[in-house]
Amino acid sequence: MTLENKTVFICGSALKGQPDHGNLQGAVFLRKAQTKPYYRLHAVRDGWHPGIYEVASDGISIPGELYQLSIEQYEHLVATEPPDMYPAEVTLTDGTTAIAMLYPQSLIERDGWPDISDIGGWAAYKAQQQA
């Protein structure tokens, strides 16, 4: 039995040029992509990693990259994600779906992590922090 590859939407520290890109272990880059405006983006643990979650209203379109991962690459990626992150489907602007790593909205609200939804994505946020 052959297991299928996974299409994964990357929108945080594993993006090209970000410090955890190696966690993709040479996964095949498919294209740049954006989610439909159904999500919010926060800087979790003082900007250590992004936290995204789905909302019923006032969402934004999150920029990112699509990758094709083997089952082994996918399992490695999930195993190296920060605590409390979990895989779930997100909807992209073209109507397709991909797996992304989400973060519980309840934990973001409990801990008061800043909403960075209007900055232009994780890479733009990190560049702003370094400026």
C-alpha positions as CSV (number, residue, x, y, z in Angstrom):
1,M,0.0,0.0,0.0
2,T,1.4,3.4,-1.0
3,L,0.6,6.4,1.1
4,E,-0.1,9.7,-0.8
5,N,1.9,12.9,-0.5
6,K,0.5,15.8,1.5
7,T,0.0,19.3,0.2
8,V,0.9,21.7,3.0
9,F,0.4,25.5,3.3
10,I,3.4,27.0,5.0
11,C,2.9,30.5,6.4
12,G,5.5,30.9,9.3
13,S,9.0,30.0,10.3
14,A,9.4,27.3,7.6
15,L,8.9,29.7,4.7
16,K,11.8,30.2,2.3
17,G,14.3,32.5,4.0
18,Q,13.0,31.8,7.5
19,P,15.0,29.9,10.2
20,D,12.9,26.7,10.2
21,H,12.8,26.1,6.4
22,G,15.0,23.1,6.8
23,N,12.2,21.3,8.7
24,L,10.6,20.8,5.3
25,Q,13.5,18.4,4.4
26,G,13.7,19.3,0.8
27,A,9.9,19.2,0.2
28,V,8.8,20.1,-3.3
29,F,7.9,23.8,-3.6
30,L,4.6,24.1,-5.6
31,R,3.8,27.8,-5.6
32,K,3.1,30.9,-3.6
33,A,-0.5,30.9,-2.2
34,Q,-2.9,32.7,0.0
35,T,-5.7,31.6,2.2
36,K,-9.2,32.9,1.7
37,P,-9.9,35.7,4.3
38,Y,-11.1,33.3,6.9
39,Y,-8.2,33.5,9.4
40,R,-6.4,35.7,12.0
41,L,-2.6,35.7,12.5
42,H,-0.9,36.2,15.9
43,A,2.7,36.3,17.1
44,V,2.8,33.6,19.7
45,R,5.3,33.3,22.6
46,D,6.7,36.8,22.0
47,G,7.1,36.2,18.2
48,W,8.6,32.7,18.4
49,H,6.1,31.4,16.0
50,P,2.8,32.3,14.3
51,G,-0.6,31.3,15.5
52,I,-3.4,31.1,13.0
53,Y,-7.0,30.1,13.5
54,E,-10.2,30.3,11.6
55,V,-12.8,33.0,12.3
56,A,-16.5,33.5,11.4
57,S,-15.9,37.1,10.5
58,D,-13.2,39.8,10.3
59,G,-10.7,37.4,8.8
60,I,-7.7,38.1,6.6
61,S,-6.0,36.4,3.7
62,I,-2.7,34.9,4.9
63,P,0.2,34.7,2.4
64,G,2.3,31.6,2.3
65,E,3.8,28.8,0.2
66,L,2.5,25.4,-0.9
67,Y,4.7,22.4,-0.7
68,Q,4.3,18.7,-1.5
69,L,5.6,16.6,1.3
70,S,6.1,12.8,1.4
71,I,4.5,11.1,4.4
72,E,7.9,11.0,6.1
73,Q,8.5,14.7,5.5
74,Y,5.0,15.5,6.8
75,E,5.5,13.5,9.9
76,H,8.8,15.2,10.6
77,L,7.3,18.6,10.1
78,V,4.4,17.9,12.5
79,A,6.9,16.5,15.1
80,T,9.0,19.6,14.9
81,E,6.2,22.1,15.3
82,P,5.9,24.1,18.6
83,P,3.6,22.9,21.4
84,D,-0.1,23.2,20.9
85,M,0.0,23.5,17.1
86,Y,-2.1,21.0,15.2
87,P,-2.7,20.2,11.5
88,A,-6.0,21.2,9.9
89,E,-7.2,22.1,6.4
90,V,-7.3,25.7,5.3
91,T,-9.1,27.1,2.3
92,L,-6.9,28.9,-0.4
93,T,-8.0,31.8,-2.6
94,D,-8.5,29.4,-5.6
95,G,-11.0,27.3,-3.6
96,T,-8.6,24.4,-3.0
97,T,-7.6,23.2,0.5
98,A,-4.2,22.3,2.0
99,I,-3.0,21.3,5.4
100,A,-1.6,24.0,7.7
101,M,-0.5,24.2,11.3
102,L,-3.1,26.0,13.3
103,Y,-3.0,27.2,16.9
104,P,-5.9,27.2,19.3
105,Q,-7.7,30.6,19.5
106,S,-8.5,30.0,23.1
107,L,-4.8,29.9,24.0
108,I,-4.1,33.1,22.0
109,E,-6.9,34.8,23.9
110,R,-5.8,33.4,27.2
111,D,-2.2,34.5,26.8
112,G,-2.9,37.8,25.0
113,W,-0.6,37.1,22.0
114,P,-0.6,40.1,19.7
115,D,-2.7,40.1,16.5
116,I,-0.4,40.8,13.6
117,S,-3.0,40.1,10.9
118,D,-2.6,43.5,9.2
119,I,1.2,43.4,8.9
120,G,1.2,41.3,5.7
121,G,2.2,37.8,6.8
122,W,4.8,36.2,9.0
123,A,7.8,37.1,6.9
124,A,6.8,40.8,6.9
125,Y,6.3,40.7,10.7
126,K,9.7,39.2,11.2
127,A,11.4,41.7,8.9
128,Q,9.6,44.5,10.8
129,Q,11.0,43.1,14.1
130,Q,14.5,43.1,12.7
131,A,14.3,46.7,11.4
